[in-house]
Amino acid sequence: MPTLSNITYYPIKACRGFDVQSSNVERMGLEHDRRMMVVTPDGEFLTQREYPKLALITPTLKNDSVTLSAPNFDSIQFGIQKSGATYPVNIWKSTGVQAVDQGEESAQWLSDWLGTPVRLVHIADGFQRKLNQEYAVQADDHTGFADGYPILIISEASLRDLNSKLDSPIPMNRFRPNIVVKDCEPFAEDTWKRIKIGNVEMALVKPCARCEVTTTDQITLERKKEPLKTLGGYRKHKLGAIFGMNVIPLNEGRLEVGMEVEILE
């Protein structure tokens, strides 16, 4: 039976992720996952596409504070603000997402690191960024600052299959999944519609079309044509080159590494 082998959350969209042994799952996704985002002064979101140096930022959460660190750069720590004055920010087709600014210190640190004026925001408490209704299961399905869906799942076997076709193997962090599973066939996740891990039921609703972020080495920031070139050859879909499945949690609960993945449908 497939087994949950890795759980990763990304406190700030496009920045480094953290592997954990267990995590609470909320309707919005894994707790703490992509609740924060770097934006321009006008509220437009930033990604590794234009700013690959985001990949080198390590946000560490402890209680209600976050520490930002980066190579050869002084780190800072500050309290996370989840409520208070809000203002609208934009991410993809979602406009007017209500967010809370995280203050001058974090804005200055990130601006200095990226070499451009930016702000750090947290999605406002209680705000629901609704999902594309074409793929939503329930009317109130929502996410934070993930690209489009609360959770991304990939199997270890799928990465092995891809790496068998590449001259140089790549790590899973190129694809930034939240949940990794083992003990299944390559791309078995493409065929799953409903799964249950622990007491958490999830719907797998849409293949994940991959972008140039997957071609960026998350440590050196070097960019090459792979894996998009190879994925485009054998994982072609009307959405693009696909790898991994977008997931909507249908209830809340807790995940732990080692739990079995029950295929409901």
Secondary structure, 3 states (H helix, E strand, C coil): CCEEEEEEECCECCCCCEEECEEEEECCEECCCCCEEEECCCCEECCCCCCHHHHHCEEEEECCEEEEEECCEEEEEEECCCCCCCEEEEECCEEEEEEEECCHHHHHHHHHHHCCCCEEEEECCCCCEECCCCCCCCCCCEECCCCCCCEEEEEHHHHHHHHCCCCCCCCHHHCCCCEEEECCCCCHHHHCCEEEECCEEEEEEEEEECCHHHHECCCCCCECCCCHHHHHHHCEECCEEEEEEEEEECCCEEEECCCEEEECC
